[in-house]
Amino acid sequence: MFELDGRTALVTGAGQGVGTGIAVALARQGAVVAVNDIVAERAAETVASITEAGGTAYALPFDVTDRTAVASEVRAFERRVAPFDILVNNAGNGGAEGFRPTKFRDTEPADWQRFADVNLFGVMNTTRAVLDGMCARRHGRIITIASGAGITGASFGISLYGAAKGGAIAFTRHLAMENARDGITANTLALGLMDPAASGRTASVTTEMAKGIPVGRLGRPEDIGATCVFLASREAEWITGQTWQLNGGAPTS
Ligand SMILES: NC(=O)c1ccc[n+]([C@@H]2O[C@H](COP(=O)([O-])OP(=O)(O)OC[C@H]3O[C@@H](n4cnc5c(N)ncnc54)[C@H](O)[C@@H]3O)[C@@H](O)[C@H]2O)c1
């Protein structure tokens, strides 16, 4: 079950953290994986670890917010290697270096754009680039990595991020309905707190917050990778338009 032999996947932001876990898991199940990241060296590192383990992967660095680059890189890859069957929209800037939670009343309009750019428009750019081909082949799996912040309110200053992730959740739900008869499934994973060590970051505010997670630990990239394998598989063809909260049982409303 859950074999991905013969499938080709694009995972965005897969140079570290959650994205690496997803790329590794898909490759382990037999998918050929295009490892995207805006930082080319990171993409290359993920490719190296997949190929060392016997999988097949290619680095495909580009900025998901650059629509022209996304379209041309996807087109070139599909001509050179294979068309994409699976898209995992993972690139996001919630845990990015330099992100400081800021209450909305302390933000300026100039701050708003960068959250929508990567967490919402980035998702649209990559989806647009692969969708026509998936519909023509009557098979596609689109998985978008969102956040509990897109569902549940928080008091500590993540409204801009939450708004963009909430937009991605709603977008993916409509995408699922529009393309269900063309063999496409589209689902969202709303993540809870992930272990910052997976992204090369040291203890942060999340370590303290983790004490309240019912299962008693932060999320790991392999937790998300396993769910992506399932949603990408043939066995999951009846699951679409859903938002699953992967958060160790943390409060969800
Ligand atoms: N870390 C958490 O606690 C947490 C919680 C909920 C949701 N999420 C979401 O999970 C996803 C992965 O999070 P993470 O913690 O692994 O993040 P991370 O910051 O560790 O890694 C993200 C990767 O995406 C790349 N990236 C950033 N902007 C890009 C762009 N414009 N184009 C291409 N690549 C880009 C970065 O270079 C980086 O390698 C994100 O969408 C994030 O918002 C994370």
The ligand as an ORCA input file, in Angstrom:
! r2SCAN-3c Opt
* xyz 0 1
  N       7.774     25.277     12.103
  C       6.545     25.288     12.608
  O       6.324     25.225     13.841
  C       5.365     25.352     11.671
  C       4.089     25.353     12.217
  C       2.989     25.402     11.375
  C       3.183     25.451     10.005
  N       4.434     25.476      9.497
  C       4.591     25.555      8.039
  O       5.294     24.391      7.589
  C       6.065     24.724      6.440
  C       7.515     24.342      6.682
  O       7.956     24.974      7.877
  P       9.449     24.808      8.427
  O       9.382     25.067      9.886
  O      10.042     23.554      7.919
  O      10.127     26.082      7.708
  P      11.664     26.420      7.509
  O      11.766     27.907      7.566
  O      12.550     25.607      8.381
  O      11.931     25.942      6.006
  C      11.278     26.527      4.929
  C      12.110     26.347      3.691
  O      11.410     27.041      2.639
  C      12.329     27.805      1.909
  N      11.634     28.950      1.345
  C      11.224     30.054      1.987
  N      10.665     30.921      1.133
  C      10.736     30.341     -0.090
  C      10.336     30.747     -1.367
  N       9.780     31.957     -1.583
  N      10.528     29.903     -2.410
  C      11.107     28.692     -2.216
  N      11.533     28.265     -1.015
  C      11.336     29.078      0.035
  C      13.405     28.219      2.910
  O      14.628     28.535      2.276
  C      13.500     26.995      3.812
  O      14.500     26.096      3.397
  C       5.853     26.213      6.200
  O       4.833     26.409      5.256
  C       5.433     26.720      7.555
  O       4.697     27.926      7.461
  C       5.538     25.419     10.298
*
